[in-house]
Amino acid sequence: MAEFVLKHKVLVILAWILVAFVGFKTMGQLGPRLDYNYTTPGHVGFEANRAIRTRFGLDPEFEAEIPVLTLPQGLTMASPQGQALAHKVFEAARTSGPVTVQDYTSTQDPKFILEGGRAAWAVVSIPNPDYGPGKGIEDRLPKALQAATPAGASLQLTGYAPMLSNQGPNAKNMIQGIVLGVILAFVVLLLVYGSLIAILPILMSAPSMLAAFLCVLGLTHVTQVSYFIPHMIVLLSLGISIDFSLMLVIRWREEREKGLPNTAAVHSALRSAGRAIALSGLTAAVGLGSLIVLPVPFLRSVGIGSMVIPFIAVCVSVTLLPVCLALMGPALDRYSLWRRGSTIYSPAWERWGKFVLRHQWKAAILGLAFLALTSLPAAHMQTGMAFIGALRQDGPAAAAFHRVEAAGVPTGVSFPIWVMTHGGEPAAQRAATIAGATPGVFKVLSSATPDFRKDQDALIMVIPYAEGALPQGKAVVTALRARLAGLPGGPAQVGGATAGGMAFSEAVYGGFPLLLTVVSLATMVILLISLRSVVLAVKAVLLNIISLGSAFGFMVFFWQQGHGSQLIYGMPATGAIRMWLPSIVFASLFGLSMDYEVFVLSRIREEYDRTGSTQEAIVGGLARTGRLVTCAALILMVTFLSLSIDPNQIVKIQASTLAVGVIIDAVVIRTLLVPALVSLMGRWNWWMPAGLAKLLPARPFVH
């Protein structure tokens, strides 16, 4: 590889410039080709929602929109004129698309009247705004309502989606996060290198990111690609590409310090560090790709698309970066900003390694106790949509929702439960009666209009007190399924956002043991080949899984329970974590943290092969990898944290959790537990059954 890229420098540079240019020019084509579905075929909640969507045209999984109308001065809902005006305004929602409308006129329910008759509200159910007939309806609906609102009256749209849109992601926030991440990563690299060579890993991140976008665009022509993939590219590509480049540049500088000419140093660095980069990319891809085994198309799509990220980063690091080092490496590294010692060997880390070995039992107990303690909150994780109270509580949408709440309407109104019966009007009426008497139900809404009646099928809207993320909200869905099983015409189908979320959680976490098994076995095989040790491979996988508990503990403690989220990000406790977020965080962190494990253990293995002493191998391996691992983790942490400035709640949760997970893994696992446990295991670290050794290929990743 080194001989080829150095012989064709101009070709390599032009090829990457072309790929980056095409990736940049075609980024705008990606959005319309992405998939916005959260399908879980075969699960009760999903099938109920699909049946309701097919029969009545609305999307029961999407949150209800709530328009709040303030009548003109002198007019109230006590007068026929006021009622007619309110009904006319709310009915204007139908001009925006296939929606259903429930208000005072259609239900005669006084709960739809606010503030002594001065205002009124309605529930508008819409199709999914991201595709099909509902595409763009979130823009058309407020325009249609405002156009129908007469002078002197005012209207404000509220509900979960309008309040969430106040903190939605946008290109400006994303670009700001990338720029901040680049600046912080450059500062870290400058502290490590002490020269302008620090700019090279930063430059490598640009073609990596743009090429990843181009590859994902290509994938959209052969398979469904989730809308979440561009976010994954921005979140992971910057840090991963810089980390991989960091490994090669440090090894190149080490070869230069030995006195090798520049071209020979590039050859030697790529021959050694290039293999480590390939292994790191492979382990990261295995972690991200593990999502493919889950029976959820959305997560499978994320897994397929995310595997592109480390693959592209490896390609850039072993082709474009060596050319740049050959052409400008010595010039950039010529002038040091301050006096520096060895690039890779650190006396401080050597002393730390000896200290850990002297206190190996204490270090192991302390590290495991820390992980156990920080993992405890994870046992209390609740999955679902974040509470409405966790969204931004300022702005017109929040103010309008608080007006509805003041009338005694619960927050569960944004997550109505939809019931479809199949036995004509008798079944519909009986279902409404049963639902109204079910504990946890605030209100049952139904009418004989075409919105809610299709031949023998009828639709009923049930408004619960509790939001769907709470156990009480889920309990209402479960109770309705049981109570409505004996209706005329057959059991009722119970759908809605809460039922859909329950189906998604069942699909994801029902398949989680399979995901954990597959990713562990795949990683074990890679580690067995590279480390030639059963014990080290098993230990690496187990420590990786244990460290993830701390990351999930932070997610629950900081975000779900709100210990610090208000102080740092200005957001209260979410009360729940999005159903799919833990799986994506697991896959991302498993691959990223395994990189460090492999890098540290493979260097320890190399030192053991050279010296034959486990103790010397630990000290030497830590002295040669401690600085690099810490620097790489610090770069990932600052890039993740920089992207957490995005106002979108999901982005904040994922980015901050990845940042904390990476730094815990690098500090507690790699520099404390790994040396302590390897020391305690002694000669057992190197145990490898002869029969198994014969089955494995030669060690391709040894550096």
Secondary structure, 3 states (H helix, E strand, C coil): CHHHHHHCHHHHHHHHHHHHHHHHHCHHHCHHHCECCCCCCCCHHHHHHHHHHHHHCCCCCCCCEEEEEECCCCCCCCCHHHHHHHHHHHHHHHHHCCCEEECHHHHCCHHHEEHHHCEEECEEECCCCCCHHHCCHHHHHHHHHHHHCCCCCEEEEECHHHHHHCCCCCHHHHHHHHHHHHHHHHHHHHHHHCCHHHHHHHHHHHHHHHHHHHHHHHHCCCCCCECCHHHHHHHHHHHHHHHHHHHHHHHHHHHHHCCCCHHHHHHHHHHHHHHHHHHHHHHHHHHHHHHHHCCCHHHHHHHHHHCHHHHHHHHHHHHHHHHHHHHHHHHHHCCCCCCCCCCCCCHHHHHHHHHHHHCHHHHHHHHHHHHHHHHHHHHHCCECCCCHHHCCCCCHHHHHHHHHHHCCCCHHHHCCEEEEECCHHHHHHHHHHHHHCCCCEEEEECCCCCCCEECCEEEEEEEECCCCCCHHHHHHHHHHHHHCCCCCCCCCEEEEHHHHHHHHHHHHHHCHHHHHHHHHHHHHHHHHHHHCCHHHHHHHHHHHHHHHHHHHHHHHHHHHCCCCHHHHHCCCCCCCECCCHHHHHHHHHHHHHHHHHHHHHHHHHHHHHHHCCHHHHHHHHHHHHHHHHHHHHHHHHHHHHHHCCCCCHHHHHHHHHHHHHHHHHHHHHHHHHHHHHHHHHHHHHHCCCHHHHHHCCCCCCCC
